[in-house]
Amino acid sequence: MRITDFSAREPSLGYYHQIRYSLYLLLKNRGRSNSRIKLEYLDDIVIEDVNAINLYQTKLHINSVADVTDRSPDFWKTIRVWGEAITSKKN
């Protein structure tokens, strides 16, 4: 298979990783009552139950190592998304 600049390989693997990690989180927290998973809702993964809402960011990079420093583009994109959600009062 030939990978081009227009290939969906990396985004597809990212979504696959997101689904697997969300299922792991749900199983890890199975003692909570009525836990639910929401993908791409308030964040990449939302685990919600009657007492709490937990937001998770997931990153998967094929050709580089993801980092979460103050110079990380992924970090600042996340801050922008959260900031826009807050200022628009999006739920």
C-alpha positions in Angstrom: 0.0 0.0 0.0 1.4 3.4 -0.9 1.0 6.2 1.6 0.5 9.7 0.2 0.1 13.1 1.7 -3.6 12.6 1.4 -3.7 9.3 3.3 -6.1 8.9 6.2 -3.9 6.4 7.9 -2.7 8.5 10.8 -6.2 10.0 11.6 -7.8 6.6 11.3 -5.2 5.1 13.7 -5.8 8.0 16.0 -9.6 7.3 16.2 -8.9 3.6 16.6 -6.6 4.4 19.5 -9.2 6.7 21.0 -11.9 4.0 20.9 -9.6 1.4 22.5 -8.4 3.8 25.2 -12.0 4.8 26.0 -13.0 1.2 26.4 -10.0 0.6 28.7 -11.1 3.7 30.8 -14.6 2.4 31.0 -13.5 -1.0 32.2 -11.1 0.5 34.7 -13.9 2.5 36.2 -16.6 -0.2 36.0 -17.4 0.2 39.7 -19.0 3.6 39.0 -22.7 3.6 38.5 -24.1 4.3 35.0 -20.8 5.2 33.4 -21.0 6.4 29.8 -18.4 7.1 27.1 -18.7 10.0 24.7 -16.2 10.5 22.0 -15.4 13.9 20.5 -17.9 15.6 22.7 -16.3 18.0 25.3 -12.9 16.4 24.6 -11.5 13.4 22.8 -12.9 11.1 25.4 -15.5 11.8 28.1 -16.3 9.3 30.8 -19.5 10.5 32.6 -21.4 9.1 35.5 -23.9 10.4 38.0 -21.2 12.1 40.1 -18.5 13.2 37.7 -17.4 14.1 34.2 -13.8 13.2 33.3 -12.2 14.6 30.1 -9.3 12.9 28.4 -7.0 14.0 25.5 -5.5 11.3 23.3 -2.7 11.8 20.9 -1.2 9.3 18.5 1.7 10.3 16.2 3.1 7.9 13.7 6.2 9.8 12.6 7.0 11.7 15.7 6.8 11.5 19.5 4.0 13.4 21.1 5.0 15.7 23.9 3.0 17.8 26.3 5.3 20.8 27.0 4.6 24.5 26.8 6.0 24.4 23.2 3.8 21.5 22.1 1.4 22.3 19.2 -0.9 19.6 20.6 -1.0 21.3 24.0 -1.9 24.7 22.5 -4.5 23.3 20.2 -6.2 21.6 23.2 -6.1 24.9 25.1 -7.6 26.7 22.1 -10.5 24.2 21.8 -11.2 24.4 25.5 -11.1 28.2 25.5 -13.4 28.5 22.5 -15.8 26.0 24.2 -15.8 28.2 27.4 -16.3 31.5 25.6 -19.1 30.1 23.4 -20.6 28.4 26.4 -20.8 25.2 24.4 -21.9 22.1 26.3 
